[in-house]
Amino acid sequence: MVKLRAFKALRPREDLVEKIAALPYDTMDTHEARLMAEDNPHTYLKIDRAEIDLEETIDIHDDRVYEKAKENLDIFKYKGYLVKDEDPSIYIYRQIMDGRVQTGLVACVSIDDSINNIIKIHEHTKPDKVEDRTKHIRYCQAHTGTILLTYHEGEKINKIIEDETLKMPLYNFTTDDNISHTVWKLEKELGQKIEELFDKNVGALYIADGHHRSKSAVNYAVSMKEIDPDYNPDKEYNYYPAMIAPKNQLYVMDYNRILRDLNGLDKDEFFEAIKENFYISPQAKAYKPDKKYTFGMYIDKNWYKLELINLDQLGDGTVKNLDVSVLHDLLIEPILDIEVPQKDPRIDFIGGIRGLGEIEKKVDSGEFVVGFSLFPTGLEELMRVADEDKIMPAKSTWFEPKVRCGLFVHEF
């Protein structure tokens, strides 16, 4: 069963929380992070994307970036921007985006649960991104990001959360994107009750968002087991922070694709190849799929709807029946020759929060030739894939709202 643990969160001073809280490091590039950090000396991006405080030409994997992250974290603590709780606690974190409510618990989860597949994955990780966050942990001596986990909800856990969210919160603020954020801190006895309920009633957790941060936490802990002469499984680095929300609280958006070329085909040849498996119909405006096995395609300033001709073409098994798998198996791989999308520079990915206009912008720039919009992967599909110990294609899900970083830093 699942092991949760209270922790002493290093968290923002109340009057600074709105300025400190930041989107996860991997939702933006360095240029975007620099723009977000302008005129805000308190932003957590100074820790999570510390290259923004160094010269623009610096490699983001340069050791100086990690040294700057540690330096900035120390400054934030010294100046009292971030203050550590005196006692270990479990927290409740609620976000409201466009009227949708996402509420979950924030606690530490066990490295052993990740290793033993009690915390289940659904996608591969990229070694360079894992190494980046592992070094970030090593230099900062802290888990600086909070991953998002989900589970099959339990009535008793829900009741505790429901009752506690009627009380006075620690924080209540709204970020620039009009998402509201509210945080409560559980009393010790209730935290222990939550730990007990998860230990007795929750058989598994599922990573929704944060595979790289989770894998990095595991890698760091495993490395410490080999070199720490005082190692014991109770040490803080054997646990890492997560927001844990029941599946009915989460919202999955589309994760779209753009490609730099047509693999040597001209437009007519490309369309003919597509027609083998899909109906193609022109659209008067940007097309956002509203059901499974339909796709939008943007090319030469025009949108088209693609619809799978024959459902018998679907493969066996959960993964093969995902929309993202159908697009890759019947179009992107055989026609455009993209076999390993997470490694091929000819393909890129756009989270649904950026809208279909981002596909148009990228393709119209000339850097990309064609873009595809997808129907979102269902949360039940994700959990079935994880339960079957299988892996989805890269970039299959985009969750919103994103858990803000800087609210719950876990030091060792």
Disulfide bonds with the S-S distance in Angstrom:
none
